[in-house]
């Protein structure tokens, strides 16, 4: 048994007919659910496992027939009546004549992940509760020094209603003789924001709504946000210093743990998505090896390649500190090497000249760009140089204007067939390229001559 086959035996894999009748139940499924293979085969999976599907089974079946795949998360019950959450990937298998025959399901246990998410939600709720009920005054302000949020203790401490505080300049909380100098101090802080006490070594004074002044201790923090950072101020009456400092430390710890838990969760999500896509690609490869029809084998291998191009994106994401974007130039270099290897490209016959700027793309735009690159480059490798011809493929990725990017693939091969309409082609690969180009608001242009073909995609650099 190969290493991949062993991995598939460990992963819970179920194969069922279209009506849900189980025809295959591996040891991974036995371990996860508790039913043996002989007990499960012949039963309907959604009845045996009491699956709480997110949509009706008929809707899923229709999606499978239309698209060939479906994925979702839902709850099921094991033999011992324990509840398990699974991330399920479904792939439709068709017969030689193209008729739907069965569905391959890979169910990954995400119960622990769901519990982590629930714990994270409880942690965030706890943090919000601590913010509101803290015995220490807490407020946040934007880069203009306008108050964004304030808790109940700020109202009590300064005598203002919350509606009076929100949107007001922070200087209303200072004695009048300190307001002018504070604007400059605030600007200095925003140049190098960090957690620190305010006015170290000084006796700070604050001013209530009624004009009375009182000594305070203030610590500052800074929260990075896409729409602009926030300065967070923790304000305490100096007479309750020790108790206020203790609660402040607890609150900061809660905020830091919440951020750490969220980062870990996001990394785990990308890691699991990559693993699931790799399993699906492996299943497609195994199914391809089992077929005798060469056209069907090639179609499955092309689908496998598309799945792996998406898996590589998620691998990049969870391997870096940035969870929302991909260095697409680095991705292209690795992908071109892997594609050349998978197609057994002979460098003495066909060379690939790759020039790619290291530009970041959001994940939801990097995935379609990766699929477009996969289709264009693989087509050039397979069809541009028939009968052992030599040649070169040029691949480029760059910024051409301030807010526009270009991705191009050019070869000096035989060119496209006469009369070939790339906008209305029955070829699945170019149909995918057309659809994905529109998805990212791009414009695809194609040039062809006896000296070769050139595909160029221009699209806006949307970072969100």
Secondary structure, 3 states (H helix, E strand, C coil): CCHHHHHHHHCEEEEEECCCEEEEECHHHHHHHCCCHHHHCCCEHHHHCCCECCCCHHHHHHHHHHHCEEEEEEEEECCCCCEEEEEEEEEEEECCCCCEEEEEEEEEECHHHHHHHHHHHHHHHHHHHHHHHCCCEEEEECCCCEEEEECHHHHHHHCCCHHHHCCCEHHHHCCHHHHHHHHHHHHHHHHCCCCEECCCCCCEEEECCCCCEEEEEEEEEEECCCCCCEEEEEEEEHHHHHHHHHHHHHHHHHHHHHHHHHHHHHHHHHHHHHHHHHHHHHHHHHHHHHCCCHHHHHHHHHHHHHHHHHHHHHHHHHCCCCCCEEEHHHHHHHHHHHHHHHCCCCCCCEEEEEEECCCEEEHHHHHHHHHHHHHHHHHHHHHCCHHHCCEEEEEEEEEEECCEEEEEEEECCCCCCCCCCHHHCCCHHHHHHHHHHHHCCCEEEEEEECCEEEEEEEEECCCC
